[in-house]
Amino acid sequence: MIARRAGERAAAAAADAQPGGPEEEDDALPALGGAYGGHLRMRLDALHELVGLSRTRVESEALAEAGRVLDEAAARQRLSSRHTVIAIAGATGSGKSTLFNALAGVPVSETGLRRPTTSAPIALCWSDGAAGLLDRLAVPSRLRRRPLAGGAADTELQGLVLIDLPDHDSALTAHRDQVDRVLGLVDAVIWVVDPEKYADAALHERYLRPLAGHAEVTFVVLNQIDRLGTEAADLVLDDLRRLLDEDGVALGEHGEPGATVLAVSAATGDGVPELRELVARFVQERSAPERRLAADVDAAATRLRPAYLADGRAGLDERARDAFTDRLAAAVGAQAAGEAAERVWRRGAIRACGTPWLRLYRWYERLRAHGSTDPRLSSPVEQELTARQRVEQAVRIVADEASRGLPTPWAQAVREAAARGADGLPEALDELTVTIGDPAARPPRPAWWPAAVLAQIVMTLLQVFGAVWLVGQIVGVVEPGLLPPVLVMLGGIVGGPLVEWACEGAVKGPAKRYGEEAERRLREAAAACGRARVLDPVAAELMRYREVREKYATVVGSRSSARIVGGGRLGMNRMGATRAGVRGR
C-alpha cells in the first residue's frame, strides 16, 4: 500500500510538472466557491460587525440593505468561482435578444416583432458547473442552453454564463420584477440601448443612476448603428457618454476604471467581435463577482452614511465634564455647605474662647431671636437636600454637549443613556448627602482650644478676684489699697477680649481649610455619583459610536486603483473598439 501510494504521488507530480497541461489553469481556483480577496474580506467582516453593533441603535430599514449584501456575499461565495454571470438587459425593441444570439453564434433567444418577445430569463452557459448559479437566479432547466462549438473564441468564453432578460420597460409587471431580481444577483450587466431610446428616463433614473457605483461591471452597448450614418453614430455615442456622465457612471476610457461603452450592430455583426473580445477578457479575469460585491458594499455604505457620519467632533471634553460636576455640586449645595462649615468652625472657636459675659449676651440674643435655645433652629430646614431642577438641567446640558456632532441615531442613544442615568439621580444625591453628614453639625475642636479656654477662665478669675478684693477694701475686711485690685481687675477685663481676639485671628486659616475640605468631600461625592450614573453610560455610548465609526471607515475603505475592468491595455483599447464599431459599417 505504501509503495502504491508513493507511485501515485510520483505520477501526479509528473503530470503537474508538464508545462501547459490542460488542468494547470483550472487547478489554480477551486471548483466551487472560494475566499474573497483580503481587502474585500476585511470590508465584509467590518460590515458584519457594523450591523451587529448597530442593531439596537440604527433603524432596521437602514440595515436591511447591508444585511442583504452580506447574505448575497455568503451565497455567491458558496457557488462557482470559475463562472461569471453577465446579464443582457435593455428596453423593448433595443435588440438585446438579437445581440444575445450574435454572441452565442446560434439562435437561442426568440426574436421578432411581437412585444414583449422575451418573457423569462434565458441562460447560455459555455461550460459546466453553473447549475448552482442558475438555481440562484431561478432560471428553469428548460431555459438553459449551450452554444455551438466555436473553436478558440468559445474557449476564451469558458466560464461565461450569459442571461437574456425580459424588457425592463415591459408592460407586464412580472417581467419588470424579474429584471430587478436578476440584476441584483448577476456579476455584470450589458445594457443594450438603441438610437431611439438611449436617453429614456426610465433607463437612466431607475437603473443607470442608482447603479452608478457598479460602473466597473457595466457594459453599455449602443445597438442598431446600422440605422445611422458614421457621423450620426458618433454624435449619438457622444451624447450617450454625456448622459452616463450626468448619471454619475464613470467611463472606463484611457486606462481608467469604469463602464465600457461600445457601438455595435447585432444584425450586421459590426462591433460584435470587439464585444466578444472584451467580454472574454472580462470573464478570464474571474474577478467580476468580487467587483460586483465591492460595488454593493459601496452602495450599502453610502446608504448608511447618515447613520454614522455627521459634521462636528463628537465626545465630552474635560471642560464639559468639569461643568457637569460644578452643576451637581451646586445642586447639592457643596459651596454653601463649605461656607456653613467654615462659619460654624469660627463661631465655635469664638464661642469657646470668648469671655463669659459675651457668651452670656449672645445666648440672650438667640433667645430673643428664636424664643428657644435650640441651635438647630438658627436656620430654616429645607425639605429636599438637592435641587431637582438643577440636576435635570445639568444632565440635559451634558447630554446635549455629548450628542453634538453625532448622527441622529447615536445622538438619540446618548440622550437616552443620560436620561436613564438621570432617573433617580436627585434621590441618590440626597442619600449621599445624608450619608456624608452635615460638616457643620459637629466641627472638630483643635488642640489649642483648652489652653484658650483656660486663659479665659484665668482672665475671668482675675476679674472676680479683683472685684472681691475691691469690695473687701470697701467693707473694711481688707487693708485699703485701691491700685492693686483695680490693676488685677483691669488685667482680667482687658485680657479676656485680647485672648478672644487672638483666637479669632488664629482660627481663620483652619476654619477656611475645614470649609474647603467639607466642600471638596461633598463635591467629589456628587461627581462620583454623577459619573457612575450619567457620564459613564454616556461615555460607553460614545465609545460604541467610535467603534462603529471605525468599522464604517473600514467598510468604506478606498478601493484599489488596480481594479480596472479588463486591465490597462484593455482600458486603452475600449475607445478604439468603440470607434471601430462605429466606422466598421
Salt bridges, closest charged atoms under 4 A:
ASP26 OD1 - ARG286 NH2 3.76
ASP45 OD1 - ARG41 NE 3.33
GLU49 OE1 - LYS551 NZ 2.46
GLU65 OE2 - ARG68 NH2 2.89
GLU65 OE2 - ARG303 NH1 3.54
GLU72 OE1 - ARG136 NH2 2.51
GLU110 OE2 - ARG114 NH2 3.84
ASP128 OD1 - ARG146 NH1 2.69
ASP135 OD1 - ARG144 NH2 2.53
ASP154 OD1 - ARG276 NH2 3.37
ASP164 OD1 - LYS96 NZ 3.66
ASP167 OD1 - LYS96 NZ 3.29
ASP169 OD2 - LYS197 NZ 3.67
ASP180 OD2 - ARG206 NH2 2.66
ASP187 OD2 - ARG76 NH2 3.05
GLU196 OE2 - ARG227 NH2 2.67
GLU216 OE1 - ARG559 NH2 3.81
ASP234 OD1 - ARG579 NH1 3.38
ASP238 OD1 - ARG241 NH1 3.01
ASP238 OD1 - ARG579 NH2 3.72
ASP239 OD1 - ARG242 NH2 2.65
GLU246 OE2 - ARG242 NH1 2.73
ASP247 OD2 - HIS204 ND1 2.46
ASP247 OD1 - ARG209 NH2 2.96
GLU253 OE2 - ARG241 NE 2.76
GLU277 OE2 - ARG281 NH2 2.58
GLU285 OE1 - ARG291 NH2 2.74
ASP296 OD1 - HIS214 NE2 2.56
ASP296 OD1 - ARG292 NE 3.06
ASP298 OD1 - ARG43 NH2 2.35
ASP298 OD2 - ARG559 NH1 3.20
ASP317 OD2 - ARG319 NE 3.94
ASP326 OD1 - ARG523 NH2 1.91
ASP374 OD2 - ARG376 NH2 3.22
ASP400 OD1 - ARG415 NE 3.83
GLU401 OE1 - ARG319 NH2 3.55
GLU401 OE1 - ARG404 NH1 3.08
GLU427 OE2 - ARG388 NH2 2.60
GLU500 OE2 - ARG362 NH2 3.55
GLU517 OE2 - ARG520 NH2 2.19
GLU517 OE2 - ARG521 NH1 3.84
GLU524 OE1 - ARG520 NH1 2.86
GLU541 OE2 - ARG57 NH2 2.82
